[in-house]
């Protein structure tokens, strides 16, 4: 890839790489969001599902302006802006490393539940 972009303008290369990375991050977040919603709908009882979804939606909408205020203050107070992005990257990587074992445990638990559910369904069909 480096040889391909060697003769191109540096700003174009950075923009292209940034766009590719942003695309993959957005695509990954969409997949994660779908999985989270499916998990919530499977685990929460029907009478509480509307309440939980409305609380999550309200929290997401309420945190957006708060995050904008925090980052406005950070970019105004820190003269070298890339430090903020590096700090965010370090925080995201740390959070991902801390959350990964729990996520893996949850996936294994769901896999065992599905496997057990399928075997119970097959045994019920054999009894008929």
PyMOL commands that set and color helices and strands:
alter all, ss='L'
color gray80, all
select helices_A, chain A and resi 10-43+46-77+82-127
alter helices_A, ss='H'
color red, helices_A
deselect
rebuild
show_as cartoon
